[in-house]
Amino acid sequence: MANIRSAKKRVLVTETKTMQNKVFKTSYKTICKKFETACAEGNKEAATAAYADAIKKVDVAVAKGIIHKNTGARKKSRYTKMLAAL
C-alpha cells in the first residue's frame, strides 16, 4: 500500500474504475453473445432486437475506451453482415 495520502486515494479510485470497467465489459460481451446466438439459431426477430442493443453497446465501449475504435467498427460491420444474411 502507498504511504502518501494522494497515492492511497489513487489506489482506491483505480480499484473502483477497474470494477466499473469489468462490469461494463462483461455486460458488453453478454449482449454481443446474445446477438450471435440468435443469428446462429436463425431467429430473425430476436436477432433484430439484439442487434440494436449490440451496436449501441459497441459504440459505448468505443467511447469509454474499453475497446479500440477499429475493433468496434469491425464488430459493427460483422454484425450487420450477420443480420443481413438471415
N, C-alpha and C positions, 0 to 999 in steps of 0.2 A: 504494500500500500504506500501511496505517496506521503511525503511529510508536509509539503506546502499545501495551504488551505485551498488555493485555486486549483492545484493539481488533483486534490481529493474531489473537488466539485466536478472536474472534467471526467474523472473515472466514473462517477455516478451518472453523468449525462451520457457518456459513451455507452454504459450498460443499458440505459433507458432507450437510447436510439437504436442499439443493436436489437433489442427485443421488438421494438416497433417495426424495424426492417424485416425481422424474421416473421412476424405475424403477417405483414403485408405480402411477403414473398410466398408464404405457404398458401394464402388465400388466392393469390395470383396463379400459382401452379394448379390449385384445385379447380378454378374456373376454366383454365385452359384445358385441363384434362377432361372436364365435363363436356366441353365442346368437341374435343377429339373423339371421345367415346360415342357421342351422339352421331357424329359423322361416320364412324366405323360401323355403327349399327344400322345406318341408313335412315335414321329418324329425322326427316327434314324439319318438322315443326320444332322439335327440341333443339336441333342444331341451329335453327334460325334464332331462337330465343337466346341460346347460349352464345351465339356469335356476337351479338351486341354487347353482352357482358364481357366477353373475352377481349374484344377490341378496345373497349373502354379501360379495362384493367391493364392492358398492354400500354396504352397511352399514358396512364397514370404512373406505371412503373418506369417508363422512359423519363417522364417529367421529374420523378423523385430520384432518378439516378440509380434505381435498383438494377435495371438492365441498360445496355448500350443502345443508342438510338438506331443503329443499323440492325441490331438484333430485333428490336421492336418492329422495324419496318419489314424485316424478313418474316417474322411471325404473322404480322397482319396480312402480308401477301399470301402466305401459305394457307392461312385460314380462309381467305377469300376464295382461293382456288378450290379448297376442300368443299366449301359451301356450294360453289357453282357446279361442282362435279356431281352433287346429289340430284 
